[in-house]
Amino acid sequence: MTKHVIDTPKKRAEGARARHFAEIVRQTGAAGPHATTLALQRRAKGAYRPGLRAAAFARIERGLEA
C-alpha cells in the first residue's frame, strides 16, 4: 500500500536560496555589498513591544484604518 499524497514530504529546492545569494555575490564582485545596505542590515531593531502590534491589529479589526 502506498502513502497518501499528503503524507509524502515536500520536495524543495534547498539550494535555490544559496544559489541566488551566491549569484548576487558574484555580480557585486570583490567590493561586496553597498555600504548603505550593510548599514541597514546592522541597524538595531529597537525594543520588542508586542502590545503595539496587538493594538494595531485591534484597531484594524474595529475598522479604524490609518
Gaussian input, Z-matrix of N, CA and C with variables (Angstrom, degrees):
# hf/3-21g

backbone

0 1
 N
 C     1     B1
 C     2     B2     1     A1
 N     3     B3     2     A2     1     D1
 C     4     B4     3     A3     2     D2
 C     5     B5     4     A4     3     D3
 N     6     B6     5     A5     4     D4
 C     7     B7     6     A6     5     D5
 C     8     B8     7     A7     6     D6
 N     9     B9     8     A8     7     D7
 C    10    B10     9     A9     8     D8
 C    11    B11    10    A10     9     D9
 N    12    B12    11    A11    10    D10
 C    13    B13    12    A12    11    D11
 C    14    B14    13    A13    12    D12
 N    15    B15    14    A14    13    D13
 C    16    B16    15    A15    14    D14
 C    17    B17    16    A16    15    D15
 N    18    B18    17    A17    16    D16
 C    19    B19    18    A18    17    D17
 C    20    B20    19    A19    18    D18
 N    21    B21    20    A20    19    D19
 C    22    B22    21    A21    20    D20
 C    23    B23    22    A22    21    D21
 N    24    B24    23    A23    22    D22
 C    25    B25    24    A24    23    D23
 C    26    B26    25    A25    24    D24
 N    27    B27    26    A26    25    D25
 C    28    B28    27    A27    26    D26
 C    29    B29    28    A28    27    D27
 N    30    B30    29    A29    28    D28
 C    31    B31    30    A30    29    D29
 C    32    B32    31    A31    30    D30
 N    33    B33    32    A32    31    D31
 C    34    B34    33    A33    32    D32
 C    35    B35    34    A34    33    D33
 N    36    B36    35    A35    34    D34
 C    37    B37    36    A36    35    D35
 C    38    B38    37    A37    36    D36
 N    39    B39    38    A38    37    D37
 C    40    B40    39    A39    38    D38
 C    41    B41    40    A40    39    D39
 N    42    B42    41    A41    40    D40
 C    43    B43    42    A42    41    D41
 C    44    B44    43    A43    42    D42
 N    45    B45    44    A44    43    D43
 C    46    B46    45    A45    44    D44
 C    47    B47    46    A46    45    D45
 N    48    B48    47    A47    46    D46
 C    49    B49    48    A48    47    D47
 C    50    B50    49    A49    48    D48
 N    51    B51    50    A50    49    D49
 C    52    B52    51    A51    50    D50
 C    53    B53    52    A52    51    D51
 N    54    B54    53    A53    52    D52
 C    55    B55    54    A54    53    D53
 C    56    B56    55    A55    54    D54
 N    57    B57    56    A56    55    D55
 C    58    B58    57    A57    56    D56
 C    59    B59    58    A58    57    D57
 N    60    B60    59    A59    58    D58
 C    61    B61    60    A60    59    D59
 C    62    B62    61    A61    60    D60
 N    63    B63    62    A62    61    D61
 C    64    B64    63    A63    62    D62
 C    65    B65    64    A64    63    D63
 N    66    B66    65    A65    64    D64
 C    67    B67    66    A66    65    D65
 C    68    B68    67    A67    66    D66
 N    69    B69    68    A68    67    D67
 C    70    B70    69    A69    68    D68
 C    71    B71    70    A70    69    D69
 N    72    B72    71    A71    70    D70
 C    73    B73    72    A72    71    D71
 C    74    B74    73    A73    72    D72
 N    75    B75    74    A74    73    D73
 C    76    B76    75    A75    74    D74
 C    77    B77    76    A76    75    D75
 N    78    B78    77    A77    76    D76
 C    79    B79    78    A78    77    D77
 C    80    B80    79    A79    78    D78
 N    81    B81    80    A80    79    D79
 C    82    B82    81    A81    80    D80
 C    83    B83    82    A82    81    D81
 N    84    B84    83    A83    82    D82
 C    85    B85    84    A84    83    D83
 C    86    B86    85    A85    84    D84
 N    87    B87    86    A86    85    D85
 C    88    B88    87    A87    86    D86
 C    89    B89    88    A88    87    D87
 N    90    B90    89    A89    88    D88
 C    91    B91    90    A90    89    D89
 C    92    B92    91    A91    90    D90
 N    93    B93    92    A92    91    D91
 C    94    B94    93    A93    92    D92
 C    95    B95    94    A94    93    D93
 N    96    B96    95    A95    94    D94
 C    97    B97    96    A96    95    D95
 C    98    B98    97    A97    96    D96
 N    99    B99    98    A98    97    D97
 C   100   B100    99    A99    98    D98
 C   101   B101   100   A100    99    D99
 N   102   B102   101   A101   100   D100
 C   103   B103   102   A102   101   D101
 C   104   B104   103   A103   102   D102
 N   105   B105   104   A104   103   D103
 C   106   B106   105   A105   104   D104
 C   107   B107   106   A106   105   D105
 N   108   B108   107   A107   106   D106
 C   109   B109   108   A108   107   D107
 C   110   B110   109   A109   108   D108
 N   111   B111   110   A110   109   D109
 C   112   B112   111   A111   110   D110
 C   113   B113   112   A112   111   D111
 N   114   B114   113   A113   112   D112
 C   115   B115   114   A114   113   D113
 C   116   B116   115   A115   114   D114
 N   117   B117   116   A116   115   D115
 C   118   B118   117   A117   116   D116
 C   119   B119   118   A118   117   D117
 N   120   B120   119   A119   118   D118
 C   121   B121   120   A120   119   D119
 C   122   B122   121   A121   120   D120
 N   123   B123   122   A122   121   D121
 C   124   B124   123   A123   122   D122
 C   125   B125   124   A124   123   D123
 N   126   B126   125   A125   124   D124
 C   127   B127   126   A126   125   D125
 C   128   B128   127   A127   126   D126
 N   129   B129   128   A128   127   D127
 C   130   B130   129   A129   128   D128
 C   131   B131   130   A130   129   D129
 N   132   B132   131   A131   130   D130
 C   133   B133   132   A132   131   D131
 C   134   B134   133   A133   132   D132
 N   135   B135   134   A134   133   D133
 C   136   B136   135   A135   134   D134
 C   137   B137   136   A136   135   D135
 N   138   B138   137   A137   136   D136
 C   139   B139   138   A138   137   D137
 C   140   B140   139   A139   138   D138
 N   141   B141   140   A140   139   D139
 C   142   B142   141   A141   140   D140
 C   143   B143   142   A142   141   D141
 N   144   B144   143   A143   142   D142
 C   145   B145   144   A144   143   D143
 C   146   B146   145   A145   144   D144
 N   147   B147   146   A146   145   D145
 C   148   B148   147   A147   146   D146
 C   149   B149   148   A148   147   D147
 N   150   B150   149   A149   148   D148
 C   151   B151   150   A150   149   D149
 C   152   B152   151   A151   150   D150
 N   153   B153   152   A152   151   D151
 C   154   B154   153   A153   152   D152
 C   155   B155   154   A154   153   D153
 N   156   B156   155   A155   154   D154
 C   157   B157   156   A156   155   D155
 C   158   B158   157   A157   156   D156
 N   159   B159   158   A158   157   D157
 C   160   B160   159   A159   158   D158
 C   161   B161   160   A160   159   D159
 N   162   B162   161   A161   160   D160
 C   163   B163   162   A162   161   D161
 C   164   B164   163   A163   162   D162
 N   165   B165   164   A164   163   D163
 C   166   B166   165   A165   164   D164
 C   167   B167   166   A166   165   D165
 N   168   B168   167   A167   166   D166
 C   169   B169   168   A168   167   D167
 C   170   B170   169   A169   168   D168
 N   171   B171   170   A170   169   D169
 C   172   B172   171   A171   170   D170
 C   173   B173   172   A172   171   D171
 N   174   B174   173   A173   172   D172
 C   175   B175   174   A174   173   D173
 C   176   B176   175   A175   174   D174
 N   177   B177   176   A176   175   D175
 C   178   B178   177   A177   176   D176
 C   179   B179   178   A178   177   D177
 N   180   B180   179   A179   178   D178
 C   181   B181   180   A180   179   D179
 C   182   B182   181   A181   180   D180
 N   183   B183   182   A182   181   D181
 C   184   B184   183   A183   182   D182
 C   185   B185   184   A184   183   D183
 N   186   B186   185   A185   184   D184
 C   187   B187   186   A186   185   D185
 C   188   B188   187   A187   186   D186
 N   189   B189   188   A188   187   D187
 C   190   B190   189   A189   188   D188
 C   191   B191   190   A190   189   D189
 N   192   B192   191   A191   190   D190
 C   193   B193   192   A192   191   D191
 C   194   B194   193   A193   192   D192
 N   195   B195   194   A194   193   D193
 C   196   B196   195   A195   194   D194
 C   197   B197   196   A196   195   D195

   B1=1.4463
   B2=1.5332
   B3=1.2977
   B4=1.4604
   B5=1.5164
   B6=1.3190
   B7=1.4649
   B8=1.5216
   B9=1.3019
   B10=1.4527
   B11=1.5260
   B12=1.2983
   B13=1.4578
   B14=1.5259
   B15=1.3118
   B16=1.4596
   B17=1.5280
   B18=1.3260
   B19=1.4584
   B20=1.5255
   B21=1.3057
   B22=1.4649
   B23=1.5219
   B24=1.3216
   B25=1.4657
   B26=1.5263
   B27=1.3327
   B28=1.4560
   B29=1.5177
   B30=1.3000
   B31=1.4559
   B32=1.5207
   B33=1.2928
   B34=1.4603
   B35=1.5120
   B36=1.2812
   B37=1.4580
   B38=1.5234
   B39=1.3132
   B40=1.4643
   B41=1.5202
   B42=1.3108
   B43=1.4526
   B44=1.5128
   B45=1.3230
   B46=1.4623
   B47=1.5225
   B48=1.3209
   B49=1.4594
   B50=1.5205
   B51=1.3173
   B52=1.4592
   B53=1.5202
   B54=1.3238
   B55=1.4645
   B56=1.5284
   B57=1.3305
   B58=1.4628
   B59=1.5279
   B60=1.3201
   B61=1.4591
   B62=1.5239
   B63=1.3332
   B64=1.4646
   B65=1.5208
   B66=1.3234
   B67=1.4619
   B68=1.5281
   B69=1.3094
   B70=1.4675
   B71=1.5172
   B72=1.3235
   B73=1.4648
   B74=1.5192
   B75=1.3264
   B76=1.4640
   B77=1.5173
   B78=1.3221
   B79=1.4614
   B80=1.5217
   B81=1.3250
   B82=1.4594
   B83=1.5144
   B84=1.3131
   B85=1.4535
   B86=1.5128
   B87=1.3258
   B88=1.4632
   B89=1.5219
   B90=1.3312
   B91=1.4612
   B92=1.5227
   B93=1.3166
   B94=1.4556
   B95=1.5114
   B96=1.3171
   B97=1.4587
   B98=1.5299
   B99=1.3040
   B100=1.4549
   B101=1.5263
   B102=1.3148
   B103=1.4652
   B104=1.5309
   B105=1.3254
   B106=1.4579
   B107=1.5263
   B108=1.3245
   B109=1.4590
   B110=1.5187
   B111=1.3213
   B112=1.4633
   B113=1.5225
   B114=1.3342
   B115=1.4625
   B116=1.5299
   B117=1.3287
   B118=1.4631
   B119=1.5215
   B120=1.3275
   B121=1.4588
   B122=1.5160
   B123=1.3004
   B124=1.4641
   B125=1.5215
   B126=1.3290
   B127=1.4595
   B128=1.5238
   B129=1.3149
   B130=1.4662
   B131=1.5243
   B132=1.3074
   B133=1.4575
   B134=1.5185
   B135=1.2965
   B136=1.4537
   B137=1.5158
   B138=1.2998
   B139=1.4668
   B140=1.5273
   B141=1.3112
   B142=1.4622
   B143=1.5206
   B144=1.3237
   B145=1.4603
   B146=1.5247
   B147=1.3334
   B148=1.4669
   B149=1.5248
   B150=1.3202
   B151=1.4575
   B152=1.5162
   B153=1.3209
   B154=1.4576
   B155=1.5234
   B156=1.3192
   B157=1.4588
   B158=1.5271
   B159=1.3211
   B160=1.4642
   B161=1.5267
   B162=1.3250
   B163=1.4675
   B164=1.5251
   B165=1.3300
   B166=1.4604
   B167=1.5267
   B168=1.3336
   B169=1.4592
   B170=1.5236
   B171=1.3284
   B172=1.4611
   B173=1.5239
   B174=1.3225
   B175=1.4631
   B176=1.5247
   B177=1.3186
   B178=1.4608
   B179=1.5226
   B180=1.3287
   B181=1.4689
   B182=1.5296
   B183=1.3259
   B184=1.4672
   B185=1.5213
   B186=1.3337
   B187=1.4597
   B188=1.5095
   B189=1.3177
   B190=1.4583
   B191=1.5269
   B192=1.3068
   B193=1.4656
   B194=1.5177
   B195=1.3051
   B196=1.4625
   B197=1.4687
   A1=108.42
   A2=116.89
   A3=120.81
   A4=110.62
   A5=114.63
   A6=119.88
   A7=110.59
   A8=114.75
   A9=120.88
   A10=108.71
   A11=117.17
   A12=122.00
   A13=111.23
   A14=117.25
   A15=121.21
   A16=111.47
   A17=117.49
   A18=121.14
   A19=114.12
   A20=117.90
   A21=119.83
   A22=109.57
   A23=117.99
   A24=119.84
   A25=111.45
   A26=115.61
   A27=120.53
   A28=109.91
   A29=115.40
   A30=120.14
   A31=106.79
   A32=115.87
   A33=120.44
   A34=109.92
   A35=114.53
   A36=120.33
   A37=106.66
   A38=116.76
   A39=121.84
   A40=112.06
   A41=116.91
   A42=119.76
   A43=113.62
   A44=118.02
   A45=120.34
   A46=111.75
   A47=117.25
   A48=120.24
   A49=110.71
   A50=116.81
   A51=120.56
   A52=110.61
   A53=116.61
   A54=120.03
   A55=110.57
   A56=117.18
   A57=120.31
   A58=110.76
   A59=116.70
   A60=120.58
   A61=110.51
   A62=117.01
   A63=120.63
   A64=111.15
   A65=117.36
   A66=120.68
   A67=110.91
   A68=117.02
   A69=120.51
   A70=110.21
   A71=116.96
   A72=120.82
   A73=109.90
   A74=117.19
   A75=120.21
   A76=111.07
   A77=117.45
   A78=121.03
   A79=111.89
   A80=117.57
   A81=119.71
   A82=111.82
   A83=117.58
   A84=121.11
   A85=112.36
   A86=115.12
   A87=121.52
   A88=112.02
   A89=116.92
   A90=120.11
   A91=111.05
   A92=116.59
   A93=120.01
   A94=111.62
   A95=117.05
   A96=120.60
   A97=111.70
   A98=114.86
   A99=121.21
   A100=109.64
   A101=116.54
   A102=121.52
   A103=111.97
   A104=116.78
   A105=120.18
   A106=111.34
   A107=117.03
   A108=119.05
   A109=111.42
   A110=117.12
   A111=119.47
   A112=111.00
   A113=116.67
   A114=120.35
   A115=110.77
   A116=116.95
   A117=119.89
   A118=111.65
   A119=116.95
   A120=120.36
   A121=111.65
   A122=117.56
   A123=121.68
   A124=112.98
   A125=117.36
   A126=121.64
   A127=110.30
   A128=115.78
   A129=120.78
   A130=109.33
   A131=116.80
   A132=121.43
   A133=112.67
   A134=117.73
   A135=119.90
   A136=111.48
   A137=114.88
   A138=120.80
   A139=110.32
   A140=115.87
   A141=121.93
   A142=108.50
   A143=116.29
   A144=120.91
   A145=108.85
   A146=117.09
   A147=119.63
   A148=113.15
   A149=117.62
   A150=120.42
   A151=112.34
   A152=117.12
   A153=120.36
   A154=111.10
   A155=115.53
   A156=119.14
   A157=110.48
   A158=116.86
   A159=120.50
   A160=110.46
   A161=116.84
   A162=120.35
   A163=110.78
   A164=116.43
   A165=119.88
   A166=110.64
   A167=117.34
   A168=120.14
   A169=110.89
   A170=117.48
   A171=120.83
   A172=110.79
   A173=116.55
   A174=121.10
   A175=110.43
   A176=117.04
   A177=121.05
   A178=110.06
   A179=116.67
   A180=120.79
   A181=111.04
   A182=116.82
   A183=120.56
   A184=111.88
   A185=117.09
   A186=120.36
   A187=113.63
   A188=117.12
   A189=120.45
   A190=108.76
   A191=116.11
   A192=119.98
   A193=109.05
   A194=115.75
   A195=120.90
   A196=107.71
   D1=135.29
   D2=-178.52
   D3=-91.83
   D4=162.33
   D5=178.52
   D6=-73.20
   D7=156.09
   D8=175.21
   D9=-71.88
   D10=155.75
   D11=-178.21
   D12=-57.25
   D13=-38.21
   D14=-177.97
   D15=-71.48
   D16=-26.36
   D17=-177.40
   D18=-80.41
   D19=-6.18
   D20=-179.77
   D21=-88.78
   D22=143.92
   D23=179.93
   D24=-70.00
   D25=151.43
   D26=177.83
   D27=-70.87
   D28=143.41
   D29=175.18
   D30=-96.49
   D31=113.62
   D32=-178.60
   D33=-114.06
   D34=152.80
   D35=173.72
   D36=-86.11
   D37=84.90
   D38=-174.31
   D39=-61.64
   D40=-34.74
   D41=-176.76
   D42=-86.70
   D43=-0.70
   D44=-175.69
   D45=-63.98
   D46=-44.07
   D47=-178.82
   D48=-64.76
   D49=-44.15
   D50=178.94
   D51=-65.82
   D52=-37.32
   D53=179.61
   D54=-64.31
   D55=-43.65
   D56=178.54
   D57=-64.72
   D58=-41.08
   D59=178.51
   D60=-62.14
   D61=-44.16
   D62=179.43
   D63=-63.29
   D64=-35.99
   D65=178.25
   D66=-65.34
   D67=-40.17
   D68=178.04
   D69=-64.85
   D70=-41.41
   D71=178.75
   D72=-63.37
   D73=-40.37
   D74=178.44
   D75=-64.26
   D76=-38.27
   D77=-178.54
   D78=-70.21
   D79=-35.77
   D80=-178.62
   D81=-77.38
   D82=-20.27
   D83=176.56
   D84=80.55
   D85=-163.71
   D86=-175.59
   D87=-71.52
   D88=-19.63
   D89=-178.25
   D90=-66.05
   D91=-25.28
   D92=-179.99
   D93=81.31
   D94=-169.33
   D95=-178.90
   D96=-67.72
   D97=160.29
   D98=179.65
   D99=-66.92
   D100=150.11
   D101=-177.73
   D102=-60.27
   D103=-34.23
   D104=-179.82
   D105=-65.06
   D106=-43.11
   D107=179.52
   D108=-67.93
   D109=-35.47
   D110=176.35
   D111=-63.92
   D112=-39.80
   D113=178.96
   D114=-63.49
   D115=-39.68
   D116=178.45
   D117=-66.97
   D118=-37.22
   D119=-179.77
   D120=-68.83
   D121=-32.40
   D122=-175.79
   D123=-92.30
   D124=-4.66
   D125=-177.06
   D126=-66.35
   D127=139.86
   D128=178.16
   D129=-66.58
   D130=141.92
   D131=-177.86
   D132=-83.91
   D133=-16.63
   D134=-178.87
   D135=93.54
   D136=179.47
   D137=-177.56
   D138=-72.38
   D139=144.60
   D140=177.84
   D141=-84.05
   D142=115.39
   D143=-178.40
   D144=-128.87
   D145=88.39
   D146=-176.81
   D147=-67.08
   D148=-21.02
   D149=179.88
   D150=-63.60
   D151=-35.52
   D152=178.71
   D153=-65.70
   D154=-39.94
   D155=179.53
   D156=-66.44
   D157=-43.03
   D158=178.55
   D159=-63.07
   D160=-39.63
   D161=178.77
   D162=-64.47
   D163=-38.90
   D164=179.11
   D165=-65.48
   D166=-42.51
   D167=177.66
   D168=-63.63
   D169=-40.84
   D170=179.90
   D171=-65.24
   D172=-39.60
   D173=178.82
   D174=-62.63
   D175=-43.90
   D176=179.18
   D177=-65.92
   D178=-39.59
   D179=179.75
   D180=-62.81
   D181=-35.73
   D182=178.52
   D183=-74.72
   D184=-11.65
   D185=178.16
   D186=97.51
   D187=8.72
   D188=179.28
   D189=-95.23
   D190=98.94
   D191=-179.98
   D192=-98.58
   D193=153.81
   D194=-178.92
   D195=-64.29

